[in-house]
Amino acid sequence: MTERVLVTGAGGFIGHHLVRYLKDKGVWVRGVDIKRPEYETTSADDFQVLDLRRRDECLVATRDVDQVFHLAADMGGIGFITAFHADVASNNVLINTHMLEASDINGVKRFLFSSSACIYPQYLQDKPDVTPLKETDAYPADPEEGYGWEKLFMEKMCQYYLEDKGLETRIVRFHNVYGPLGTYDGGREKAPAAICRKVALTQDADEIEIWGDGHQTRSFMYIEDCLEGIYRLMQSDYQHPLNLGTDRLVTIDELVDIICGVAGKCLVKRHDVSKPQGVRGRNSDNSELRRVLGWEPLISLEVGLGHNYNWIHEQLGREGRLSQPTTV
């Protein structure tokens, strides 16, 4: 890739990693976000702090670039996206539609949109032993409120800009991306980071709070696999939505056990079924991913969670939040 590239959401988790990934390939990268990266300095050639809800600032962001990796979004874990339907939906609709229009006006050649597994119908995800979700399962539509609906709407907008205006669009549906340099506290963190934080802050044999009954199921993808998949899709000629995730289904209790194993701790689970827990089960069908890209995520949950836990443990230590075990 020799083109000039824009990464939106470059101050956030996936976007920051993607900037570094593209720079390692020798690409000229502009990063844009409403904030700078929180945990380390950006490697972007040009980083601009812009509010992409504004059309004029989207026009600035997309000036003189050939490709756009559009990752900017108002989002967070299940607690956040279920508490702020109006803000999440309205902010993201503004960001997405203005970014598409600005990309078309400024002659962008190719535009990748980061969609989500949250677009899949809730009626297909009502039991833990869920059938893996195929891309064609998106309709009849019944996505998650707020966040899921705006993602599905943007998928259609990408289709319309491709068909009506010739803007080459790519759509990737993420399934639970995790890894270092991501939010791990404050309300926007997702399950792997939240559990890593909780485990790190406990002593062996302590109690740990789990949202839900622990039987809800998900698949999880490590950030390095996510970046490779994004890049491969952007280089491909595939113009339809594509799942990007692993197809290994685990319960939340199993996720906790893996992280406890990494930490060398044995903890007592206390389930709080009053807390948000999302759909009962969600897994990725990777058949189309393998067919289109000839590839699928490779990094095991144990290896990825090991990296994630160690990074969060280090951050908590720097913040002075880790208590020393009592010795007798």
Secondary structure as GFF3:
##gff-version 3
##sequence-region A 1 328
A	DSSP	beta_strand	4	8	.	.	.	ID=ss1
A	DSSP	alpha_helix	13	24	.	.	.	ID=ss2
A	DSSP	beta_strand	28	33	.	.	.	ID=ss3
A	DSSP	beta_strand	46	49	.	.	.	ID=ss4
A	DSSP	alpha_helix	55	61	.	.	.	ID=ss5
A	DSSP	beta_strand	67	70	.	.	.	ID=ss6
A	DSSP	alpha_helix	78	81	.	.	.	ID=ss7
A	DSSP	alpha_helix	85	105	.	.	.	ID=ss8
A	DSSP	beta_strand	110	116	.	.	.	ID=ss9
A	DSSP	three_ten_helix	117	119	.	.	.	ID=ss10
A	DSSP	three_ten_helix	122	124	.	.	.	ID=ss11
A	DSSP	three_ten_helix	135	138	.	.	.	ID=ss12
A	DSSP	alpha_helix	147	165	.	.	.	ID=ss13
A	DSSP	beta_strand	168	174	.	.	.	ID=ss14
A	DSSP	beta_strand	177	178	.	.	.	ID=ss15
A	DSSP	alpha_helix	191	200	.	.	.	ID=ss16
A	DSSP	beta_strand	207	211	.	.	.	ID=ss17
A	DSSP	beta_strand	217	218	.	.	.	ID=ss18
A	DSSP	beta_strand	221	222	.	.	.	ID=ss19
A	DSSP	alpha_helix	223	235	.	.	.	ID=ss20
A	DSSP	beta_strand	242	244	.	.	.	ID=ss21
A	DSSP	beta_strand	250	251	.	.	.	ID=ss22
A	DSSP	alpha_helix	252	263	.	.	.	ID=ss23
A	DSSP	beta_strand	268	272	.	.	.	ID=ss24
A	DSSP	alpha_helix	287	293	.	.	.	ID=ss25
A	DSSP	alpha_helix	301	318	.	.	.	ID=ss26
###
